[in-house]
Amino acid sequence: MRPTIIVLTPVKNEAWILDRFLAVCSQFADLILLADQQSTDGSREIAARWPKARVIGNASPAFNEAERQKLLIEAARATVPGPRVLLALDADEIPTADSLASADWETFLTAPPGTVLMLEKIDLLPDGTCLRYDEPFPYGTVDDGAEHQPRWIHSYRVPVRPESPRLRPPGIKLLHSAYLRPKTQRLKMCMYATIENRQGPLRLKSILSRRLNYGRKKDWLGLGRREPADPLWLRGWEEKGIAFGPPPDSGETWQAWACLQAMAEAGEKRFWCEDLWDIDWERLRQRGQTLGVPGLPVHPVRRPPPLLGWLLDAAESVARRLKS
């Protein structure tokens, strides 16, 4: 019996790419579950135009990967009781067009229950090149009902047990579009830093760890092999009328507002040690007020003293040398 293919996707203001994502996923999925976290940009209206898409409300006000992953998996299991394949994708991730024609696709669909699909994620870059990596990530599973035990951030998206069979099909690859929007990607890293900042006491070790992981000096391009992007990855989708133009990148995104809302709640001084002050937060605060974004700081955002920034940059440089 052929399993039902269910795509699981969290959504928060993804109108910039959601039409394209749903157009691609509708080519291979039987059902696309979208856990929408109070989008205000028309994402729900876009989803309503696609017959295979079903929106589930995510009422949580906070960023929590564990909650939204469990929400999606439980909804999938409640909706489709029979054999299921769960494929957990963000809205800026799609399979390459040649993946579905690969024999590996059928191998995955017919794999034993509990099999975890390990895929290469390829980061597309604005200049027509891409970043490729040696380590795959678990994006899917032939669902056997195993309990999902996620972390609240940077978590596996599907149930993965130590004994789970791993399938790494070279013919199936994912394209990731986040790096096509460098301003937004930088703000996303700032958001991660502010989120983790508020989870515990401020200690130098954790501050330096966040600066190493999310800071402006991190060499993101050095993490993978830089190669020309293969035209075949998109050609098949374009032949079906799915457009792949340059995405908008104004920097005025929900990630920016989330950072400012954190400053309003905890005070900007709490974040003075984080590496996020290459951003003009005061300009964004004023812009957000013009747009009517709620929860922003009432008073101008104060930047950290220059001496503090210099000391932290020096400590970070030492930490980077020790790490390498």
C-alpha positions as CSV (number, residue, x, y, z in Angstrom):
1,M,0.0,0.0,0.0
2,R,1.5,3.4,-1.1
3,P,2.0,5.7,1.9
4,T,0.4,9.1,2.1
5,I,3.1,11.8,1.7
6,I,2.5,14.6,4.2
7,V,4.7,17.8,4.2
8,L,5.0,19.4,7.7
9,T,5.8,23.1,7.6
10,P,5.9,25.9,10.3
11,V,4.7,29.3,8.9
12,K,5.2,32.8,10.2
13,N,4.9,35.6,7.7
14,E,6.2,33.5,4.7
15,A,4.2,35.3,2.0
16,W,7.5,36.1,0.2
17,I,8.0,32.5,-0.8
18,L,4.9,30.5,0.2
19,D,3.2,30.4,-3.2
20,R,6.4,28.9,-4.7
21,F,6.7,26.4,-1.9
22,L,3.1,25.2,-2.2
23,A,3.4,25.0,-6.0
24,V,6.4,22.7,-5.7
25,C,5.1,20.6,-2.8
26,S,1.7,20.1,-4.5
27,Q,3.6,18.2,-7.3
28,F,4.5,15.3,-4.9
29,A,2.7,15.6,-1.6
30,D,-0.8,14.3,-0.8
31,L,-1.2,16.7,2.1
32,I,0.6,19.9,3.2
33,L,0.1,20.8,6.8
34,L,1.0,24.4,7.7
35,A,1.3,25.4,11.4
36,D,0.7,29.1,11.1
37,Q,2.0,31.2,14.0
38,Q,-0.2,34.3,13.7
39,S,1.0,35.5,10.3
40,T,0.0,39.0,9.4
41,D,1.2,39.1,5.8
42,G,-1.4,37.1,4.0
43,S,0.2,33.7,4.4
44,R,-3.1,32.1,5.3
45,E,-4.8,33.6,2.3
46,I,-2.1,32.2,0.1
47,A,-2.5,28.8,1.6
48,A,-6.2,28.9,1.0
49,R,-5.6,28.9,-2.7
50,W,-3.9,25.5,-2.7
51,P,-6.2,22.5,-2.4
52,K,-3.6,20.2,-0.7
53,A,-2.7,22.8,1.9
54,R,-4.3,22.7,5.4
55,V,-3.6,25.4,8.0
56,I,-3.3,24.6,11.6
57,G,-3.3,27.5,14.1
58,N,-0.2,27.8,16.3
59,A,-1.3,30.1,19.1
60,S,2.0,30.2,20.9
61,P,3.4,33.7,21.3
62,A,7.0,32.4,21.7
63,F,9.5,30.7,19.4
64,N,9.5,27.0,20.3
65,E,10.5,24.4,17.7
66,A,9.5,21.5,20.0
67,E,5.9,22.8,20.3
68,R,5.3,23.4,16.6
69,Q,6.9,20.1,15.6
70,K,4.7,18.1,17.9
71,L,1.7,20.1,16.8
72,L,2.4,19.2,13.1
73,I,3.2,15.5,13.8
74,E,0.2,14.9,15.9
75,A,-2.1,16.6,13.3
76,A,-0.6,14.4,10.6
77,R,-1.2,11.2,12.6
78,A,-4.8,12.3,13.5
79,T,-5.6,13.1,9.8
80,V,-4.0,10.1,8.1
81,P,-4.3,6.9,10.1
82,G,-2.8,4.6,7.5
83,P,0.8,4.4,6.2
84,R,2.5,7.8,6.2
85,V,5.6,9.5,5.1
86,L,6.4,12.7,7.0
87,L,8.6,15.2,5.3
88,A,9.4,18.2,7.5
89,L,10.3,21.2,5.4
90,D,10.6,25.0,6.0
91,A,8.9,27.2,3.5
92,D,12.3,28.2,2.1
93,E,13.2,24.6,1.4
94,I,12.2,22.5,-1.7
95,P,13.4,19.3,-3.3
96,T,15.4,19.8,-6.5
97,A,13.3,19.2,-9.6
98,D,15.3,16.1,-10.5
99,S,14.8,14.5,-7.1
100,L,11.3,13.1,-7.8
101,A,12.5,11.4,-11.0
102,S,15.3,9.7,-9.1
103,A,15.0,6.0,-8.3
104,D,15.9,7.0,-4.7
105,W,12.5,8.7,-4.3
106,E,10.8,5.3,-4.8
107,T,13.3,3.7,-2.5
108,F,12.4,6.1,0.3
109,L,8.6,5.6,-0.2
110,T,9.0,1.9,0.1
111,A,11.4,1.8,3.0
112,P,10.4,0.0,6.2
113,P,8.5,1.9,8.9
114,G,10.8,3.9,11.2
115,T,13.3,4.7,8.4
116,V,14.7,8.2,8.7
117,L,15.4,10.2,5.5
118,M,18.8,11.9,5.7
119,L,19.1,14.6,3.0
120,E,21.7,17.1,1.8
121,K,20.6,20.7,2.1
122,I,22.1,23.0,-0.5
123,D,22.3,26.7,0.3
124,L,21.6,28.8,-2.8
125,L,23.6,32.0,-3.0
126,P,22.7,35.3,-4.8
127,D,25.6,35.0,-7.3
128,G,24.4,31.7,-8.8
129,T,26.7,29.6,-6.7
130,C,25.7,27.3,-3.8
131,L,27.1,25.8,-0.6
132,R,27.2,22.0,-0.3
133,Y,27.9,20.0,2.9
134,D,29.1,16.5,3.7
135,E,26.7,15.9,6.7
136,P,23.0,15.2,5.9
137,F,20.1,16.2,8.1
138,P,17.0,14.1,9.1
139,Y,14.1,15.7,7.1
140,G,11.7,12.8,6.8
141,T,10.5,9.5,8.1
142,V,8.4,6.5,7.1
143,D,6.3,7.1,10.2
144,D,6.0,4.3,12.7
145,G,4.3,6.3,15.4
146,A,7.5,6.8,17.5
147,E,7.4,9.5,20.1
148,H,9.0,12.7,19.0
149,Q,11.5,14.1,21.6
150,P,12.6,17.5,20.2
151,R,14.6,20.4,21.6
152,W,13.1,23.8,21.8
153,I,15.6,25.2,19.3
154,H,17.8,23.7,16.5
155,S,15.9,20.4,16.8
156,Y,15.5,17.4,14.6
157,R,12.1,17.8,13.0
158,V,11.0,14.2,12.9
159,P,11.3,11.3,15.4
160,V,14.9,9.9,15.3
161,R,15.9,7.1,17.6
162,P,19.4,5.6,17.9
163,E,18.1,2.4,16.4
164,S,16.2,4.1,13.5
165,P,17.4,2.9,10.1
166,R,19.0,5.8,8.2
167,L,18.5,6.2,4.4
168,R,20.8,8.7,2.6
169,P,19.7,8.8,-1.0
170,P,22.1,10.8,-3.1
171,G,19.4,11.4,-5.8
172,I,17.2,13.4,-3.4
173,K,18.5,16.9,-2.5
174,L,16.9,20.0,-0.9
175,L,17.4,23.6,-2.0
176,H,17.5,26.3,0.7
177,S,16.8,29.9,-0.2
178,A,17.5,31.7,3.1
179,Y,21.0,32.9,1.9
180,L,19.3,34.6,-1.1
181,R,18.2,37.2,1.5
182,P,21.4,38.2,3.4
183,K,19.7,41.1,5.3
184,T,17.0,38.8,6.6
185,Q,19.4,36.0,7.3
186,R,21.5,38.3,9.4
187,L,18.4,39.4,11.4
188,K,17.5,35.7,11.9
189,M,20.8,35.1,13.6
190,C,20.2,38.2,15.7
191,M,16.8,36.7,16.7
192,Y,18.4,33.4,17.7
193,A,20.9,35.3,19.9
194,T,18.2,37.3,21.6
195,I,16.0,34.2,22.2
196,E,18.9,32.2,23.7
197,N,20.0,35.2,25.7
198,R,16.8,35.2,27.7
199,Q,16.9,31.5,28.6
200,G,19.3,31.8,31.5
201,P,21.8,34.0,33.4
202,L,24.3,36.0,31.4
203,R,27.6,34.3,31.6
204,L,30.7,35.1,29.5
205,K,30.9,31.5,28.2
206,S,27.4,31.5,26.9
207,I,27.8,35.0,25.5
208,L,30.9,34.0,23.6
209,S,29.2,30.9,22.3
210,R,26.4,32.9,20.9
211,R,28.8,35.4,19.3
212,L,30.7,32.5,17.7
213,N,27.5,30.9,16.4
214,Y,25.4,33.9,15.3
215,G,27.8,36.8,15.1
216,R,28.6,38.9,12.1
217,K,32.2,37.6,12.0
218,K,31.2,34.0,11.5
219,D,32.3,32.7,8.1
220,W,29.1,31.1,6.9
221,L,30.4,30.6,3.4
222,G,33.4,28.7,4.8
223,L,31.2,26.0,6.3
224,G,30.6,24.2,3.0
225,R,32.0,23.7,-0.5
226,R,31.2,26.5,-2.8
227,E,30.2,25.4,-6.2
228,P,28.1,26.6,-9.2
229,A,24.4,25.8,-8.8
230,D,23.2,23.1,-11.2
231,P,20.5,24.5,-13.6
232,L,18.7,21.1,-13.5
233,W,17.8,21.7,-9.9
234,L,15.3,24.3,-10.9
235,R,14.6,23.8,-14.6
236,G,12.0,21.1,-14.1
237,W,10.0,23.4,-11.7
238,E,10.3,26.3,-14.1
239,E,9.0,24.2,-16.9
240,K,5.9,23.7,-14.8
241,G,5.4,27.4,-14.6
242,I,6.9,27.9,-11.1
243,A,8.8,31.2,-11.0
244,F,12.1,31.6,-9.2
245,G,12.8,35.4,-9.2
246,P,15.0,37.2,-6.7
247,P,13.3,37.3,-3.3
248,P,12.6,40.6,-1.4
249,D,15.2,41.5,1.2
250,S,14.3,44.8,2.9
251,G,15.3,43.8,6.3
252,E,11.9,44.8,7.7
253,T,10.8,41.3,8.7
254,W,9.2,39.7,11.7
255,Q,12.6,38.6,12.9
256,A,13.6,42.3,13.2
257,W,10.4,43.1,15.2
258,A,11.0,40.0,17.4
259,C,14.4,41.3,18.4
260,L,13.0,44.8,19.2
261,Q,10.1,43.3,21.1
262,A,12.7,41.4,23.2
263,M,14.4,44.7,23.9
264,A,11.2,46.3,24.9
265,E,10.4,43.4,27.4
266,A,13.9,43.0,28.9
267,G,15.6,46.3,28.1
268,E,18.2,46.7,25.5
269,K,21.0,46.6,28.1
270,R,20.5,42.9,28.5
271,F,21.6,42.5,24.9
272,W,24.6,44.8,24.9
273,C,27.0,41.9,25.0
274,E,25.5,40.1,22.0
275,D,26.9,40.6,18.5
276,L,23.9,42.3,17.0
277,W,24.9,45.9,17.0
278,D,25.9,46.1,13.4
279,I,22.1,46.6,12.9
280,D,20.6,50.1,13.2
281,W,17.9,49.1,15.7
282,E,16.7,52.6,16.3
283,R,16.0,53.1,12.6
284,L,14.1,49.8,12.6
285,R,12.2,50.8,15.7
286,Q,11.1,54.0,14.1
287,R,10.1,52.2,10.9
288,G,8.2,49.6,12.9
289,Q,6.3,52.3,14.7
290,T,5.3,53.8,11.3
291,L,4.0,50.4,10.2
292,G,2.1,49.9,13.4
293,V,4.1,46.9,14.7
294,P,3.1,46.2,18.3
295,G,5.3,45.8,21.3
296,L,8.3,47.8,20.2
297,P,10.4,49.9,22.6
298,V,8.8,53.2,23.5
299,H,12.1,55.0,23.9
300,P,15.0,55.2,21.5
301,V,17.2,52.1,21.5
302,R,20.6,52.8,23.1
303,R,23.7,51.2,21.7
304,P,26.3,49.6,24.0
305,P,29.4,51.7,25.1
306,P,32.2,51.5,22.5
307,L,34.6,50.1,25.1
308,L,32.3,47.2,25.9
309,G,32.1,46.3,22.2
310,W,35.9,46.5,21.9
311,L,36.5,44.2,24.9
312,L,33.9,41.6,23.7
313,D,35.4,41.7,20.2
314,A,38.8,41.0,21.7
315,A,37.5,38.1,23.8
316,E,35.7,36.7,20.8
317,S,38.9,36.8,18.7
318,V,40.7,34.8,21.4
319,A,37.8,32.3,21.6
320,R,37.9,31.8,17.8
321,R,41.6,31.1,17.8
322,L,41.2,28.6,20.6
323,K,38.3,26.9,18.9
324,S,40.3,26.5,15.6
